[in-house]
Amino acid sequence: MLRFILLTCLAVTAAIPARADDMIAVRSGRPVTETLDRLQAVVIAGGFFLVGRVRHSEAAMGVGLSLRPTELMIFGRPQGGTPIMVCNQRAGIDLPLRALAWQDEAGQVWLGMIDPQSLKPRWDLPAACDAPLAAMEAGVRRFLAEATAP
């Protein structure tokens, strides 16, 4: 059942267009998997639940393709996302949160997440969602900083 839910989440999120300027990305001094392991520890300690992790590179190898190390983590907490969905339920397509760790062509590892503030214009969210979006953005920035700290 968990596998079905994860695959459903992945199918839905794969269809969501994201612009590069919507992403908050920070450098990591650790390998991709270790970077996401650290993020996972941070979010679980913060009361979030882990939906799953997708090892894109391993999946690529499984079909005979090559992809630099790339992993996705999906996680959430209803206290943060629900107020945004109350403003516009369709914003639920962008929730729960997702984080991507990848190694670029120069060998640098990055950890990135979509900036929650980009949800406001995307879903025409009213001012009632400003505080929940600000709280989510602060959390995203804190998670990225803690997961990539030396």
C-alpha positions in Angstrom: 0.0 0.0 0.0 2.8 2.4 0.9 4.4 1.7 -2.5 1.2 2.5 -4.2 0.9 5.8 -2.3 4.5 6.7 -3.1 4.1 5.9 -6.8 0.9 7.9 -6.9 2.7 10.9 -5.3 5.5 10.6 -7.8 3.2 10.4 -10.8 1.4 13.6 -9.6 4.5 15.5 -8.7 6.2 14.6 -12.0 3.5 16.5 -13.9 4.1 19.7 -11.9 6.1 22.3 -13.9 8.7 24.1 -11.8 10.9 27.0 -12.9 14.5 27.2 -11.9 13.8 30.5 -10.1 11.2 28.8 -7.9 13.9 26.7 -6.3 16.0 27.6 -3.2 19.2 25.6 -3.6 22.3 25.4 -1.4 25.6 23.7 -1.8 26.4 20.7 0.2 29.9 19.4 1.1 28.6 15.8 1.4 27.5 13.2 -1.1 23.9 13.2 -2.3 22.7 10.3 -0.1 24.4 11.7 3.0 22.9 15.1 2.4 19.4 13.7 2.2 20.1 11.5 5.2 20.9 14.6 7.2 17.8 16.4 5.9 15.7 13.4 6.8 17.0 13.5 10.4 16.3 17.2 10.6 12.7 17.0 9.4 11.8 13.9 11.4 13.2 15.7 14.5 10.9 18.6 13.6 7.8 16.4 13.7 7.4 15.8 9.9 6.6 12.5 8.4 8.6 10.9 5.6 6.5 9.9 2.6 9.5 8.4 0.8 12.7 8.7 -1.1 13.4 8.2 -4.7 16.8 7.3 -5.9 16.6 8.6 -9.5 20.2 7.5 -10.3 19.5 3.9 -9.3 16.2 3.9 -11.3 18.1 5.2 -14.3 20.7 2.4 -14.0 17.9 -0.1 -13.8 16.8 0.8 -17.3 20.4 1.1 -18.7 20.7 4.8 -18.5 23.3 7.0 -16.7 22.4 9.8 -14.4 24.7 11.6 -11.9 23.7 11.0 -8.3 20.2 12.4 -7.8 17.7 11.7 -5.0 14.3 13.1 -4.1 12.7 13.1 -0.7 9.0 13.7 0.0 7.9 14.8 3.5 5.3 16.8 5.2 3.3 17.9 8.2 -0.4 18.6 8.0 -0.1 21.6 10.4 1.9 23.4 7.7 0.3 22.3 4.5 -3.4 22.2 5.4 -3.7 26.0 6.1 -2.5 26.6 2.5 -4.9 24.0 1.1 -7.7 25.6 3.0 -7.0 28.8 1.0 -7.0 26.8 -2.3 -7.2 23.0 -2.3 -5.5 22.7 -5.6 -2.3 23.8 -3.9 -2.2 20.3 -2.6 -0.6 19.2 -5.9 2.5 20.9 -4.6 2.3 19.4 -1.1 3.7 17.5 0.7 7.1 19.2 0.4 9.9 17.7 -1.8 13.6 18.1 -1.6 16.1 17.2 -4.4 19.7 16.5 -3.8 21.9 16.2 -7.0 25.5 16.3 -8.1 26.1 18.7 -11.0 28.4 18.2 -13.9 31.3 19.8 -11.9 30.9 17.3 -9.1 29.2 19.8 -6.7 26.3 18.5 -4.6 23.3 20.7 -4.2 20.2 20.4 -2.0 17.1 22.3 -3.2 13.4 22.8 -2.5 10.7 24.8 -4.2 10.3 28.2 -2.6 6.9 28.1 -0.8 6.3 31.7 -1.7 6.0 30.7 -5.3 2.8 29.0 -4.4 1.1 32.3 -3.7 0.9 33.5 -7.4 0.7 30.0 -8.7 -2.5 29.2 -6.8 -3.7 32.8 -6.4 -3.6 32.4 -2.6 -5.2 35.2 -0.6 -3.6 37.2 2.1 -4.9 34.7 4.7 -2.2 32.4 3.5 0.7 34.9 3.9 1.5 33.7 7.4 1.4 30.0 6.7 3.6 30.5 3.5 6.1 32.6 5.5 6.3 29.9 8.2 6.8 27.2 5.5 9.5 29.3 3.8 11.3 29.8 7.1 11.2 26.1 7.7 12.5 25.2 4.2 15.4 27.6 4.6 16.2 26.2 8.0 16.0 22.6 6.8 18.4 23.4 3.9 20.8 25.2 6.1 20.9 22.5 8.8 21.2 19.6 6.3 24.1 21.2 4.6 25.9 22.7 7.6 29.6 21.7 7.9 
